[in-house]
Amino acid sequence: MHPRVCLHQVAFIQESTASFIHFCQSIGVRHTTLVTPLLMRPGESESAARAVASGASQVTVINHPFATTSDLGHAGEAETARLLEAIEIAAKLGARVIYLVSGGRGSLGWEAAAQRFAELVASCLAPARENGIRLLVETASSFNVDIHIAHTLGDTIRLAEMAGIGVCLDLHACWFEGDLKKTIARAMPITGLVQVSDYVSGDRSAPCRAVPGDGMIPLQQLLGDILEAGYEGVFDLELVGPRIEHEGPQAAARRAAEYLSELLTRLGA
């Protein structure tokens, strides 16, 4: 398995974190993305730490659904406190990246909502930096407009710069944008994570993610552009939705990891 392949826990949300980590170890995936809704349950982060210690996989990324409120104007100290808790968990597990959604704009204009997000994150910047952790905000589908405000790569860069954090570049949310190679180059200095999945033409489900190679996203071209722009991090497989459930998370994840591994090898990553 290519050493830069990472697998996201979201498809395995019904299983324990330890079980997910052991699966990653069994297929040779070295990097994992874990989610705080599970890690914040009693004993779960400790179980994850034991699972990591037993094999070759490591916790590289933490996904924290920061401010999942539909109105950032009503968000407050509770969201900041939970992010600080996520930073503590990440530090204990050795993760170096936490990526976030922003919260929804509600009655606020985009700029005001972005400013509010920046204010909520501000007191977490120093603790993250002290623990060697990068905070990122992701590009997310407009299906998530109720909990997020950055639905193009350009808006994600702008939001990240306002908040003083980095970018999680989810290709599923931005692969169809014009001038994308240019925007990728602009994002790269602050990009800390790239997420990979596919889209099958005509799919109307939400989320409509597919195993890489099953759909129409030009992944070889896009990953080539990302590598050319200087990206040195992992490539995170975020697989979720009806197609993944129908095939089964383990079978889908194994196929996805093998496809991505072969593609990265072909591209000289």
VMD Tcl script that draws the C-alpha trace (Angstrom):
set ca {
  {0.00 0.00 0.00}
  {1.31 3.47 -0.90}
  {2.54 5.24 2.29}
  {0.46 8.37 1.60}
  {-2.93 6.63 1.54}
  {-5.18 7.59 4.48}
  {-8.62 6.14 5.32}
  {-11.44 8.10 6.96}
  {-13.51 6.57 9.76}
  {-16.83 7.98 8.54}
  {-17.80 4.82 6.61}
  {-17.18 2.78 9.77}
  {-19.14 5.01 12.14}
  {-21.22 2.07 13.41}
  {-18.09 0.23 14.55}
  {-15.69 0.97 17.39}
  {-12.66 3.13 16.68}
  {-10.36 0.26 17.63}
  {-12.09 -2.03 15.12}
  {-11.62 0.56 12.37}
  {-7.92 0.98 13.19}
  {-7.40 -2.80 13.14}
  {-9.06 -2.96 9.71}
  {-6.67 -0.29 8.40}
  {-3.77 -2.29 9.76}
  {-5.06 -5.46 8.08}
  {-5.06 -3.89 4.59}
  {-1.78 -2.03 5.05}
  {-3.12 1.54 5.31}
  {-0.71 3.50 7.50}
  {-2.74 6.66 8.11}
  {-6.21 7.08 9.61}
  {-8.69 9.93 10.04}
  {-10.72 9.60 13.23}
  {-13.88 11.51 14.19}
  {-14.49 13.31 17.48}
  {-18.17 12.31 17.85}
  {-16.77 8.84 18.62}
  {-13.48 9.85 20.24}
  {-15.28 12.03 22.79}
  {-17.24 9.07 24.12}
  {-15.94 7.66 27.44}
  {-12.94 5.38 26.93}
  {-12.93 5.65 23.12}
  {-9.73 7.69 22.71}
  {-7.91 5.39 25.14}
  {-9.08 2.37 23.15}
  {-7.88 4.06 19.96}
  {-4.45 4.68 21.50}
  {-4.11 1.01 22.43}
  {-5.15 -0.08 18.93}
  {-2.57 2.21 17.32}
  {0.14 0.91 19.63}
  {-0.57 -2.66 18.52}
  {0.17 -2.17 14.81}
  {1.60 -0.07 11.99}
  {-1.28 2.37 11.44}
  {-1.25 5.80 13.02}
  {-3.76 8.56 13.72}
  {-2.81 11.31 11.29}
  {-6.02 13.38 11.04}
  {-8.92 14.23 13.33}
  {-12.27 15.31 11.87}
  {-14.07 17.63 14.29}
  {-17.59 18.87 13.37}
  {-16.99 22.32 14.85}
  {-20.03 24.59 15.23}
  {-22.58 22.36 13.53}
  {-25.17 25.00 14.38}
  {-27.22 26.40 11.52}
  {-26.52 29.97 12.70}
  {-23.00 31.07 13.61}
  {-24.52 34.19 15.13}
  {-25.74 32.01 18.00}
  {-22.53 29.98 18.39}
  {-20.43 30.62 21.46}
  {-17.99 29.34 24.05}
  {-19.27 25.75 23.93}
  {-17.99 25.32 20.37}
  {-14.59 26.73 21.30}
  {-14.38 24.48 24.37}
  {-15.11 21.38 22.29}
  {-12.40 22.32 19.81}
  {-9.94 22.70 22.67}
  {-10.96 19.22 23.81}
  {-10.41 17.92 20.27}
  {-6.91 19.43 20.31}
  {-6.14 17.61 23.56}
  {-7.34 14.30 22.09}
  {-5.35 14.84 18.89}
  {-2.21 15.57 20.89}
  {-2.61 12.39 22.93}
  {-3.10 10.29 19.79}
  {-0.25 11.93 17.89}
  {-2.45 13.45 15.16}
  {-1.04 16.49 13.39}
  {-4.17 17.76 11.61}
  {-7.70 18.67 12.71}
  {-10.14 19.70 10.01}
  {-13.42 21.49 10.63}
  {-16.72 22.54 9.19}
  {-17.57 26.16 10.01}
  {-21.19 26.23 11.09}
  {-24.01 27.70 9.01}
  {-24.46 31.40 8.22}
  {-28.07 31.55 9.42}
  {-29.23 35.16 9.23}
  {-25.66 36.47 8.77}
  {-24.09 37.59 5.52}
  {-21.17 35.46 4.35}
  {-18.52 37.90 5.53}
  {-20.10 38.29 8.97}
  {-20.42 34.53 9.35}
  {-16.79 34.07 8.34}
  {-15.71 36.68 10.85}
  {-17.71 34.94 13.58}
  {-16.05 31.62 12.72}
  {-12.64 33.29 12.96}
  {-13.52 34.72 16.37}
  {-14.62 31.33 17.71}
  {-11.44 29.63 16.50}
  {-9.03 32.37 17.61}
  {-8.39 31.16 21.16}
  {-7.60 27.66 19.85}
  {-4.78 28.73 17.54}
  {-2.05 28.90 20.17}
  {-2.91 25.55 21.86}
  {-2.96 23.85 18.47}
  {0.37 25.40 17.48}
  {1.95 24.44 20.82}
  {0.96 20.81 20.20}
  {2.21 20.80 16.61}
  {-1.33 20.51 15.21}
  {-2.61 22.25 12.07}
  {-6.22 23.46 12.11}
  {-7.93 23.35 8.71}
  {-11.35 24.20 7.29}
  {-12.72 22.07 4.48}
  {-14.37 22.62 1.16}
  {-17.81 21.02 1.60}
  {-20.76 20.30 -0.66}
  {-23.55 22.89 -0.74}
  {-25.78 20.07 0.55}
  {-24.17 21.03 3.89}
  {-25.16 24.69 3.69}
  {-26.94 24.35 7.05}
  {-23.62 23.65 8.85}
  {-20.97 25.20 6.60}
  {-20.23 28.32 4.55}
  {-17.30 27.34 2.27}
  {-18.55 25.51 -0.81}
  {-15.92 26.50 -3.37}
  {-12.17 26.20 -3.05}
  {-11.85 29.97 -3.42}
  {-14.23 30.63 -0.52}
  {-12.44 28.00 1.55}
  {-9.10 29.75 1.00}
  {-10.67 33.07 1.95}
  {-12.25 31.66 5.12}
  {-9.01 29.94 6.13}
  {-7.00 33.13 5.64}
  {-9.50 35.14 7.71}
  {-9.26 32.61 10.55}
  {-5.48 32.16 10.35}
  {-5.73 28.43 9.67}
  {-5.26 26.07 6.70}
  {-7.32 24.35 4.01}
  {-8.65 20.82 3.70}
  {-9.12 20.37 -0.05}
  {-11.97 17.91 -0.62}
  {-11.99 17.17 -4.35}
  {-15.56 15.86 -4.26}
  {-16.78 19.38 -3.45}
  {-14.74 21.33 -6.01}
  {-13.57 19.09 -8.88}
  {-15.96 20.75 -11.35}
  {-14.80 24.35 -10.76}
  {-13.26 26.42 -13.53}
  {-9.56 27.36 -13.37}
  {-9.15 24.70 -10.68}
  {-5.45 24.08 -11.36}
  {-4.79 27.77 -10.71}
  {-6.89 27.75 -7.53}
  {-5.14 24.60 -6.31}
  {-1.79 26.34 -6.74}
  {-3.12 29.32 -4.77}
  {-4.39 27.04 -1.99}
  {-1.29 24.87 -1.74}
  {0.79 26.98 0.69}
  {-1.91 26.54 3.34}
  {-3.29 23.12 2.33}
  {-2.83 20.49 5.01}
  {-5.05 17.69 3.71}
  {-6.44 16.44 0.37}
  {-9.54 14.24 0.35}
  {-10.36 11.82 -2.46}
  {-13.54 10.08 -3.61}
  {-15.50 9.85 -6.87}
  {-18.84 10.87 -8.36}
  {-20.99 8.70 -10.67}
  {-22.80 10.68 -13.36}
  {-26.50 11.16 -12.61}
  {-26.22 10.30 -8.92}
  {-28.69 12.40 -6.94}
  {-28.21 10.90 -3.49}
  {-26.63 12.91 -0.71}
  {-23.88 12.19 0.06}
  {-23.21 10.82 -3.41}
  {-19.65 9.59 -2.99}
  {-18.23 6.61 -4.85}
  {-15.06 4.54 -4.73}
  {-12.29 6.28 -6.73}
  {-12.22 4.92 -10.25}
  {-15.96 4.18 -10.34}
  {-17.02 7.63 -11.51}
  {-16.23 10.66 -13.64}
  {-13.91 12.80 -11.48}
  {-10.58 13.13 -13.38}
  {-8.54 11.98 -10.42}
  {-5.29 11.30 -12.26}
  {-5.26 14.83 -13.65}
  {-6.28 16.47 -10.37}
  {-3.89 14.52 -8.17}
  {-1.15 15.23 -10.70}
  {-1.91 18.96 -10.45}
  {-1.88 18.76 -6.65}
  {1.46 16.95 -6.59}
  {2.89 19.38 -9.14}
  {1.83 22.26 -6.89}
  {3.99 20.80 -4.11}
  {1.59 18.94 -1.83}
  {3.48 16.58 0.50}
  {0.74 15.30 2.80}
  {-1.53 12.27 2.83}
  {-4.52 11.61 0.57}
  {-7.58 10.89 2.70}
  {-10.29 8.54 1.38}
  {-13.60 9.90 2.69}
  {-16.20 7.33 1.62}
  {-19.83 7.73 2.65}
  {-23.29 7.32 1.17}
  {-25.58 4.70 -0.39}
  {-22.99 3.29 -2.81}
  {-20.54 2.64 0.01}
  {-23.23 1.15 2.24}
  {-24.49 -1.13 -0.55}
  {-21.04 -2.55 -1.28}
  {-20.08 -2.67 2.39}
  {-17.55 -0.35 4.06}
  {-14.73 -2.89 4.19}
  {-15.00 -3.99 0.57}
  {-15.39 -0.39 -0.66}
  {-12.51 0.86 1.48}
  {-10.19 -1.93 0.35}
  {-10.93 -1.24 -3.33}
  {-10.54 2.50 -2.82}
  {-7.21 2.16 -1.02}
  {-5.83 -0.18 -3.69}
  {-6.94 2.13 -6.52}
  {-5.51 5.24 -4.84}
  {-2.28 3.42 -4.00}
  {-1.78 2.39 -7.63}
  {-2.63 5.89 -8.87}
  {-0.19 7.59 -6.50}
  {2.54 5.13 -7.50}
  {1.84 5.83 -11.17}
  {2.09 9.58 -10.52}
  {5.39 9.20 -8.69}
  {4.07 10.50 -5.37}
}
mol new
graphics top color blue
foreach p $ca { graphics top sphere $p radius 0.5 }
foreach p [lrange $ca 0 end-1] q [lrange $ca 1 end] { graphics top cylinder $p $q radius 0.2 }
display resetview
